[in-house]
Amino acid sequence: MRRIFGLLSILSAGLGLFLLLAGPDGSSGTGTAAMQSAPVAYGGWAAGLCMGLCLAWLSGVNWSELPQRVYGWLRVQGRRVAWMLLAGAFLGVLIYF
């Protein structure tokens, strides 16, 4: 079921991009007359669609194990993170003083 919803969301995003790019004066065949008389703001529709896709992507993240994964990444990359923090402090001193 999740794959079907993913496919439908990609198809609706593609249709939304087609509507945005074709516009009311595009030569898309029979849908041109319907698009010219449509009272819908397609920019808001596209923003809502993108927001829905982003929320669907965020719902797939396992938030309960995220702190454990961040801690593991910091433990593996500890020396690199320490050098970046030290470089950031030196750069801050250099810029602000």
C-alpha positions in Angstrom: 0.0 0.0 0.0 2.9 2.3 0.8 4.4 1.8 -2.7 1.1 2.7 -4.3 0.8 5.9 -2.3 4.4 6.7 -3.2 3.6 6.2 -6.9 0.5 8.3 -6.7 2.4 11.1 -4.9 5.1 11.1 -7.6 2.4 11.1 -10.3 0.6 14.0 -8.7 3.8 15.9 -8.3 4.5 15.4 -12.0 1.0 16.5 -13.0 1.4 19.6 -10.8 4.7 20.5 -12.4 3.1 20.0 -15.8 0.3 22.3 -14.9 2.7 24.9 -13.6 4.9 24.8 -16.6 2.2 24.6 -19.2 0.2 27.4 -17.7 -3.1 28.7 -19.0 -1.8 29.6 -22.4 0.1 26.3 -23.0 -0.6 24.0 -25.8 -1.6 21.0 -23.9 -4.6 19.9 -26.0 -8.1 19.6 -24.6 -7.1 20.7 -21.1 -6.3 24.3 -22.2 -9.9 25.6 -22.0 -10.4 24.0 -18.6 -7.2 25.5 -17.3 -8.1 29.0 -18.6 -11.4 29.0 -16.7 -10.1 27.4 -13.5 -10.3 29.6 -10.4 -7.5 27.7 -8.6 -4.2 29.3 -7.7 -1.8 26.7 -9.0 1.2 28.1 -7.0 -0.6 27.5 -3.7 -1.6 24.0 -4.9 2.0 23.2 -5.8 3.3 24.5 -2.4 0.7 22.3 -0.6 1.7 19.3 -2.7 5.4 19.8 -1.9 4.6 20.3 1.8 2.6 17.1 1.8 5.4 15.2 0.1 7.9 16.5 2.7 5.6 15.6 5.6 5.2 12.1 4.1 9.0 11.7 3.9 9.4 13.0 7.5 6.8 10.5 8.7 9.0 7.7 7.4 11.9 8.7 9.7 12.3 6.6 12.9 12.5 9.4 15.4 12.9 7.2 18.4 16.4 5.9 17.3 17.6 9.3 15.9 19.5 10.3 19.1 21.3 7.0 19.2 22.3 7.3 15.5 23.5 10.9 16.0 25.5 9.8 19.1 27.1 7.0 17.1 27.9 9.3 14.2 29.5 11.8 16.6 31.5 9.0 18.2 32.8 7.8 14.9 33.5 11.4 13.6 34.6 12.8 16.9 38.0 14.0 15.9 36.7 15.7 12.7 33.9 17.4 14.6 36.4 18.6 17.2 38.6 20.1 14.5 35.6 21.8 12.9 34.5 23.3 16.3 38.0 24.6 16.9 38.2 26.0 13.4 34.9 27.7 13.9 36.0 29.3 17.2 39.2 30.6 15.6 37.3 31.9 12.6 34.8 33.6 14.9 37.7 35.3 16.8 39.3 36.3 13.5 36.1 37.8 12.1 34.7 39.5 15.2 38.0 41.0 16.6 
